[in-house]
């Protein structure tokens, strides 16, 4: 009797339920995709910054401070770009800021032609690696 009065519609309820489930799953997939893109970009930029620092270290060992200066400058620019990635947590931003400040100090030491900067670069490369490893990976 309820069917005739429209109290229960056996076809409409399952379709509405499936429609709602599809909307929920779609929004979840879009959200996860955005998170993966963020994490991938963050990891990629941190890897590139580390590689630039290690290249600068090699140049310093060759006594080629000009090339090292360029490499450190590029790493600084890349970290500035990395910090501006949307949806980066405050903790990661603080760590990137710390690395950025240390890079500026390294840049000054490279300008002053200090070979002792090699150890600072190695330490900073390790810290970048640790930051990369603490962020969610794919």
FENURGI-V864331 format. One record per pair of residues at least 6 apart in sequence whose ideal C-beta (glycine too) atoms are under 6 Angstrom apart, sorted by the first residue. I is the first residue (numbers start at 0). GAP is how many residues later the second one is. Records with the same first field share a line. If there is no record, write none. Layout:
# FENURGI-V864331
I: GAP, GAP
This chain:
# FENURGI-V864331
1: 6
37: 49
38: 97
40: 44
41: 93
42: 89
44: 33, 37
45: 82, 86
47: 30
48: 26, 29, 30, 79
49: 75, 78
51: 19, 22, 23
52: 22, 68, 72
53: 71
54: 16
55: 12, 15, 16
56: 61, 64
58: 8, 9
59: 8, 58
64: 45, 48
67: 42
68: 41
71: 34, 35, 38
75: 27
78: 17, 21
82: 10, 13
94: 36
101: 22
105: 11, 14
108: 8
109: 7
